[in-house]
Amino acid sequence: MPLPQAYAQYKNSKVLTAKPAELTLMLYDGAIKFCNMAKDGIDAADIEKAHVNITKAQRIIDYLRQTLDMKYEVAKDFENIYSYLSRRLVEANLHKDPEILEEILTHLRSVRDNWKEVMKKNGIASSMI
């Protein structure tokens, strides 16, 4: 089996066997990755690369928003965070502004790191932490 195909199979099985908390962590990591790739695109004057990756990050944030269970008080806080990030991603894409992307990355890293701490405190063992 060629290496790229084996890696894709591994990633797929990792997603299929992950716990919900681990999937959320993967989504945060994906959004961070795509924002970094968008910054690289802007730095290289590759507008298409920047647009495609900002759009991918937007889709992740939109998915996270859609999956919030609003019966919990904390979901309102996450809704505010995701709403803000979504607006800033639109602005970053419109202006191809790396400073906005860096701000978004700061927020995403903070949320991801807090999520990791919650996972640890709740005994959710993961090879990702």
Secondary structure, DSSP 8 states (H G I E B T S, - for coil): --HHHHHHHHHHHHHHT--HHHHHHHHHHHHHHHHHHHHHHHHTT-HHHHHHHHHHHHHHHHHHHHT--TTSHHHHHHHHHHHHHHHHHHHHHHHT-HHHHHHHHHHHHHHHHHHHHHHHHTT---TT-
